[in-house]
Amino acid sequence: MSAVTPDRPSVTAPRASEEQPVRCFWCQQSALLIDYHDHEWGQPVTDDCRLFEKICLEGFQSGLSWLTILRKRESFRRAFAGFDPRVVAAFGESEVQRLLLDETIVRHRGKILAAINNARRALALQERFGSLSAYFWRFEVDVAGRPPVPTREYLQTLSQCPESVALARDLRQKGWTFVGPTTVYAFMQAMGLVNDHQNDCHVGQALRASRQARQPPCVGP
């Protein structure tokens, strides 16, 4: 994957910057990824169902590409009742068997069981912290030790961070599964707990400006 790189222009060809904005290196391989990058990835999320959906889908992604999961996301949403933790927490063996027969999702028994288990653990977090959002945003990444405008080269070195290690450890202590530090870091990047758009990305620039102009999201106690 690479950042937007223009073809060698002709004398009359417009510059690449006039044709389209610069985007992060990882989203160039498909229009679906570009749309996801431009409208979702890195935007701060405080909705509990969206947070639960994403951490489940990151678990399903293990060993696969995000594009594979993104193509199946609507099927996952249908199969898992919109990732409402209260509904998924009530799934039993009949639902597990239904999911294992569903060719439109990733049919991995361990990952399916993890999603159901994690829904039950999510309900406990909602009861204790008021919402999943209130819990997850306690682990927002401290940018003090990071470059103010991260380059592509810097971002390519990252697969986890101290906050993702701490969050993964805390989740596992609370009974969650399929939540290693790398999986959790991808979740944090996607849900806006850190802005990991590269420095010249038009979305990242807008997010940095927005963060500078606002207070952290109000997510409860």
LOZAMI-423596 format. One record per residue (C-alpha): y, x, z; residue in one letter. Coordinates in nm, 2 decimals. Last residue first. Layout:
# LOZAMI-423596
pt north: Y | east: X | up: Z | res: a
...
This chain:
# LOZAMI-423596
pt north: 0.94 | east: -1.85 | up: 3.43 | res: p
pt north: 1.01 | east: -2.01 | up: 3.09 | res: g
pt north: 1.03 | east: -1.87 | up: 2.74 | res: v
pt north: 1.40 | east: -1.82 | up: 2.69 | res: c
pt north: 1.41 | east: -1.58 | up: 2.40 | res: p
pt north: 1.58 | east: -1.24 | up: 2.46 | res: p
pt north: 1.96 | east: -1.26 | up: 2.43 | res: q
pt north: 2.12 | east: -1.27 | up: 2.09 | res: r
pt north: 2.34 | east: -1.07 | up: 1.86 | res: a
pt north: 2.15 | east: -0.74 | up: 1.86 | res: q
pt north: 1.83 | east: -0.92 | up: 1.80 | res: r
pt north: 1.98 | east: -1.10 | up: 1.50 | res: s
pt north: 2.11 | east: -0.78 | up: 1.34 | res: a
pt north: 1.76 | east: -0.62 | up: 1.39 | res: r
pt north: 1.60 | east: -0.93 | up: 1.24 | res: l
pt north: 1.83 | east: -0.92 | up: 0.93 | res: a
pt north: 1.75 | east: -0.55 | up: 0.88 | res: q
pt north: 1.38 | east: -0.61 | up: 0.92 | res: g
pt north: 1.39 | east: -0.88 | up: 0.66 | res: v
pt north: 1.57 | east: -0.66 | up: 0.41 | res: h
pt north: 1.33 | east: -0.37 | up: 0.45 | res: c
pt north: 1.52 | east: -0.04 | up: 0.45 | res: d
pt north: 1.43 | east: 0.06 | up: 0.81 | res: n
pt north: 1.07 | east: -0.05 | up: 0.80 | res: q
pt north: 0.98 | east: -0.38 | up: 0.96 | res: h
pt north: 0.82 | east: -0.32 | up: 1.30 | res: d
pt north: 1.03 | east: -0.55 | up: 1.51 | res: n
pt north: 0.84 | east: -0.59 | up: 1.83 | res: v
pt north: 0.74 | east: -0.90 | up: 2.02 | res: l
pt north: 0.80 | east: -1.07 | up: 1.69 | res: g
pt north: 0.48 | east: -1.27 | up: 1.65 | res: m
pt north: 0.34 | east: -1.05 | up: 1.37 | res: a
pt north: 0.40 | east: -0.72 | up: 1.54 | res: q
pt north: 0.27 | east: -0.84 | up: 1.87 | res: m
pt north: -0.05 | east: -0.98 | up: 1.71 | res: f
pt north: -0.10 | east: -0.65 | up: 1.53 | res: a
pt north: -0.06 | east: -0.47 | up: 1.86 | res: y
pt north: -0.32 | east: -0.70 | up: 2.02 | res: v
pt north: -0.58 | east: -0.62 | up: 1.76 | res: t
pt north: -0.51 | east: -0.25 | up: 1.81 | res: t
pt north: -0.52 | east: -0.27 | up: 2.19 | res: p
pt north: -0.85 | east: -0.46 | up: 2.20 | res: g
pt north: -0.85 | east: -0.84 | up: 2.23 | res: v
pt north: -1.19 | east: -0.96 | up: 2.09 | res: f
pt north: -1.26 | east: -1.12 | up: 2.44 | res: t
pt north: -1.04 | east: -1.28 | up: 2.71 | res: w
pt north: -1.17 | east: -1.29 | up: 3.07 | res: g
pt north: -0.85 | east: -1.24 | up: 3.27 | res: k
pt north: -0.92 | east: -0.87 | up: 3.30 | res: q
pt north: -0.96 | east: -0.86 | up: 2.93 | res: r
pt north: -0.62 | east: -1.01 | up: 2.89 | res: l
pt north: -0.46 | east: -0.76 | up: 3.12 | res: d
pt north: -0.62 | east: -0.46 | up: 2.95 | res: r
pt north: -0.51 | east: -0.60 | up: 2.61 | res: a
pt north: -0.16 | east: -0.65 | up: 2.74 | res: l
pt north: -0.13 | east: -0.31 | up: 2.89 | res: a
pt north: -0.26 | east: -0.13 | up: 2.57 | res: v
pt north: -0.03 | east: -0.35 | up: 2.36 | res: s
pt north: 0.26 | east: -0.25 | up: 2.58 | res: e
pt north: 0.18 | east: 0.12 | up: 2.56 | res: p
pt north: 0.16 | east: 0.11 | up: 2.18 | res: c
pt north: -0.11 | east: 0.05 | up: 1.92 | res: q
pt north: -0.19 | east: 0.13 | up: 1.56 | res: s
pt north: 0.12 | east: 0.33 | up: 1.47 | res: l
pt north: 0.13 | east: 0.63 | up: 1.24 | res: t
pt north: 0.22 | east: 0.42 | up: 0.94 | res: q
pt north: 0.53 | east: 0.30 | up: 1.12 | res: l
pt north: 0.68 | east: 0.65 | up: 1.14 | res: y
pt north: 0.63 | east: 0.72 | up: 0.77 | res: e
pt north: 0.77 | east: 0.38 | up: 0.67 | res: r
pt north: 1.08 | east: 0.46 | up: 0.87 | res: t
pt north: 1.18 | east: 0.29 | up: 1.19 | res: p
pt north: 1.55 | east: 0.21 | up: 1.24 | res: v
pt north: 1.63 | east: 0.25 | up: 1.61 | res: p
pt north: 1.35 | east: 0.50 | up: 1.64 | res: p
pt north: 1.13 | east: 0.42 | up: 1.94 | res: r
pt north: 1.16 | east: 0.52 | up: 2.31 | res: g
pt north: 1.41 | east: 0.26 | up: 2.41 | res: a
pt north: 1.24 | east: -0.01 | up: 2.20 | res: v
pt north: 1.06 | east: -0.16 | up: 2.49 | res: d
pt north: 0.79 | east: -0.39 | up: 2.34 | res: v
pt north: 0.78 | east: -0.75 | up: 2.47 | res: e
pt north: 0.50 | east: -0.76 | up: 2.72 | res: f
pt north: 0.65 | east: -1.04 | up: 2.94 | res: r
pt north: 0.68 | east: -1.23 | up: 2.61 | res: w
pt north: 0.30 | east: -1.30 | up: 2.62 | res: f
pt north: 0.31 | east: -1.49 | up: 2.95 | res: y
pt north: 0.61 | east: -1.70 | up: 2.90 | res: a
pt north: 0.49 | east: -1.78 | up: 2.55 | res: s
pt north: 0.15 | east: -1.88 | up: 2.68 | res: l
pt north: 0.32 | east: -2.15 | up: 2.88 | res: s
pt north: 0.40 | east: -2.24 | up: 3.24 | res: g
pt north: 0.29 | east: -1.91 | up: 3.38 | res: f
pt north: -0.01 | east: -2.01 | up: 3.59 | res: r
pt north: -0.11 | east: -2.33 | up: 3.42 | res: e
pt north: -0.05 | east: -2.19 | up: 3.07 | res: q
pt north: -0.24 | east: -1.88 | up: 3.16 | res: l
pt north: -0.54 | east: -2.09 | up: 3.27 | res: a
pt north: -0.52 | east: -2.29 | up: 2.95 | res: l
pt north: -0.53 | east: -1.97 | up: 2.75 | res: a
pt north: -0.85 | east: -1.86 | up: 2.93 | res: r
pt north: -1.02 | east: -2.18 | up: 2.80 | res: r
pt north: -0.88 | east: -2.12 | up: 2.45 | res: a
pt north: -1.01 | east: -1.76 | up: 2.48 | res: n
pt north: -1.36 | east: -1.87 | up: 2.54 | res: n
pt north: -1.35 | east: -2.10 | up: 2.23 | res: i
pt north: -1.20 | east: -1.82 | up: 2.02 | res: a
pt north: -1.45 | east: -1.57 | up: 2.15 | res: a
pt north: -1.74 | east: -1.80 | up: 2.07 | res: l
pt north: -1.62 | east: -1.82 | up: 1.71 | res: i
pt north: -1.58 | east: -1.44 | up: 1.70 | res: k
pt north: -1.93 | east: -1.38 | up: 1.83 | res: g
pt north: -2.08 | east: -1.64 | up: 1.60 | res: r
pt north: -1.93 | east: -1.50 | up: 1.28 | res: h
pt north: -1.88 | east: -1.75 | up: 1.00 | res: r
pt north: -1.54 | east: -1.65 | up: 0.87 | res: v
pt north: -1.39 | east: -1.97 | up: 0.74 | res: i
pt north: -1.43 | east: -2.18 | up: 0.42 | res: t
pt north: -1.81 | east: -2.16 | up: 0.43 | res: e
pt north: -1.83 | east: -2.39 | up: 0.74 | res: d
pt north: -2.19 | east: -2.38 | up: 0.86 | res: l
pt north: -2.12 | east: -2.16 | up: 1.15 | res: l
pt north: -1.83 | east: -2.38 | up: 1.24 | res: l
pt north: -2.04 | east: -2.69 | up: 1.26 | res: r
pt north: -2.30 | east: -2.50 | up: 1.48 | res: q
pt north: -2.02 | east: -2.39 | up: 1.71 | res: v
pt north: -1.89 | east: -2.75 | up: 1.73 | res: e
pt north: -2.23 | east: -2.88 | up: 1.83 | res: s
pt north: -2.26 | east: -2.60 | up: 2.09 | res: e
pt north: -1.94 | east: -2.70 | up: 2.27 | res: g
pt north: -1.57 | east: -2.72 | up: 2.19 | res: f
pt north: -1.36 | east: -2.84 | up: 2.48 | res: a
pt north: -1.15 | east: -2.53 | up: 2.49 | res: a
pt north: -1.06 | east: -2.58 | up: 2.12 | res: v
pt north: -0.89 | east: -2.91 | up: 2.20 | res: v
pt north: -0.69 | east: -2.79 | up: 2.49 | res: r
pt north: -0.60 | east: -2.46 | up: 2.31 | res: p
pt north: -0.46 | east: -2.65 | up: 2.01 | res: d
pt north: -0.55 | east: -2.41 | up: 1.73 | res: f
pt north: -0.47 | east: -2.67 | up: 1.46 | res: g
pt north: -0.80 | east: -2.84 | up: 1.53 | res: a
pt north: -1.01 | east: -2.53 | up: 1.49 | res: f
pt north: -1.17 | east: -2.62 | up: 1.16 | res: a
pt north: -0.85 | east: -2.75 | up: 1.00 | res: r
pt north: -0.65 | east: -2.45 | up: 1.11 | res: r
pt north: -0.92 | east: -2.21 | up: 1.00 | res: f
pt north: -0.92 | east: -2.38 | up: 0.66 | res: s
pt north: -0.55 | east: -2.34 | up: 0.64 | res: e
pt north: -0.58 | east: -1.98 | up: 0.73 | res: r
pt north: -0.85 | east: -1.89 | up: 0.48 | res: k
pt north: -0.62 | east: -1.70 | up: 0.24 | res: r
pt north: -0.44 | east: -1.54 | up: 0.53 | res: l
pt north: -0.78 | east: -1.42 | up: 0.67 | res: i
pt north: -0.87 | east: -1.23 | up: 0.36 | res: t
pt north: -0.51 | east: -1.10 | up: 0.33 | res: l
pt north: -0.54 | east: -0.97 | up: 0.69 | res: w
pt north: -0.82 | east: -0.75 | up: 0.58 | res: s
pt north: -1.17 | east: -0.75 | up: 0.74 | res: l
pt north: -1.34 | east: -0.55 | up: 1.01 | res: g
pt north: -1.17 | east: -0.75 | up: 1.29 | res: s
pt north: -0.97 | east: -1.02 | up: 1.11 | res: q
pt north: -1.14 | east: -1.29 | up: 1.32 | res: f
pt north: -0.99 | east: -1.14 | up: 1.63 | res: g
pt north: -0.64 | east: -1.13 | up: 1.46 | res: e
pt north: -0.70 | east: -1.50 | up: 1.37 | res: l
pt north: -0.75 | east: -1.58 | up: 1.74 | res: c
pt north: -0.44 | east: -1.40 | up: 1.85 | res: i
pt north: -0.25 | east: -1.58 | up: 1.57 | res: k
pt north: -0.37 | east: -1.92 | up: 1.65 | res: e
pt north: -0.29 | east: -1.89 | up: 2.02 | res: f
pt north: 0.07 | east: -1.77 | up: 1.95 | res: l
pt north: 0.11 | east: -2.05 | up: 1.69 | res: r
pt north: -0.02 | east: -2.31 | up: 1.94 | res: c
pt north: 0.20 | east: -2.18 | up: 2.22 | res: d
pt north: 0.53 | east: -2.19 | up: 2.02 | res: d
pt north: 0.75 | east: -1.90 | up: 2.13 | res: t
pt north: 0.76 | east: -1.69 | up: 1.81 | res: v
pt north: 1.01 | east: -1.42 | up: 1.72 | res: p
pt north: 0.99 | east: -1.35 | up: 1.34 | res: q
pt north: 0.80 | east: -1.03 | up: 1.28 | res: g
pt north: 0.59 | east: -1.16 | up: 1.00 | res: w
pt north: 0.68 | east: -1.52 | up: 0.91 | res: e
pt north: 0.91 | east: -1.58 | up: 0.62 | res: h
pt north: 0.95 | east: -1.27 | up: 0.41 | res: d
pt north: 0.62 | east: -1.10 | up: 0.51 | res: h
pt north: 0.41 | east: -1.42 | up: 0.47 | res: y
pt north: 0.57 | east: -1.48 | up: 0.13 | res: d
pt north: 0.51 | east: -1.12 | up: 0.03 | res: i
pt north: 0.15 | east: -1.14 | up: 0.15 | res: l
pt north: 0.08 | east: -1.45 | up: -0.06 | res: l
pt north: 0.25 | east: -1.29 | up: -0.36 | res: a
pt north: 0.00 | east: -1.01 | up: -0.34 | res: s
pt north: -0.04 | east: -0.63 | up: -0.31 | res: q
pt north: 0.31 | east: -0.55 | up: -0.20 | res: q
pt north: 0.29 | east: -0.65 | up: 0.17 | res: c
pt north: 0.20 | east: -0.32 | up: 0.34 | res: w
pt north: 0.50 | east: -0.11 | up: 0.23 | res: f
pt north: 0.77 | east: -0.33 | up: 0.39 | res: c
pt north: 1.01 | east: -0.50 | up: 0.16 | res: r
pt north: 1.31 | east: -0.39 | up: -0.06 | res: v
pt north: 1.50 | east: -0.68 | up: -0.22 | res: p
pt north: 1.45 | east: -0.78 | up: -0.58 | res: q
pt north: 1.60 | east: -0.72 | up: -0.92 | res: e
pt north: 1.93 | east: -0.56 | up: -0.82 | res: e
pt north: 1.76 | east: -0.30 | up: -0.60 | res: s
pt north: 1.53 | east: -0.22 | up: -0.89 | res: a
pt north: 1.82 | east: -0.11 | up: -1.10 | res: r
pt north: 1.88 | east: -0.32 | up: -1.41 | res: p
pt north: 1.73 | east: -0.20 | up: -1.74 | res: a
pt north: 1.97 | east: -0.10 | up: -2.02 | res: t
pt north: 1.90 | east: 0.27 | up: -2.03 | res: v
pt north: 1.53 | east: 0.21 | up: -1.96 | res: s
pt north: 1.41 | east: 0.22 | up: -1.60 | res: p
pt north: 1.11 | east: 0.43 | up: -1.47 | res: r
pt north: 0.92 | east: 0.17 | up: -1.28 | res: d
pt north: 1.07 | east: 0.07 | up: -0.95 | res: p
pt north: 0.89 | east: 0.16 | up: -0.62 | res: t
pt north: 0.87 | east: -0.12 | up: -0.36 | res: v
pt north: 0.71 | east: 0.04 | up: -0.06 | res: a
pt north: 0.35 | east: 0.13 | up: -0.08 | res: s
pt north: 0.00 | east: 0.00 | up: 0.00 | res: m
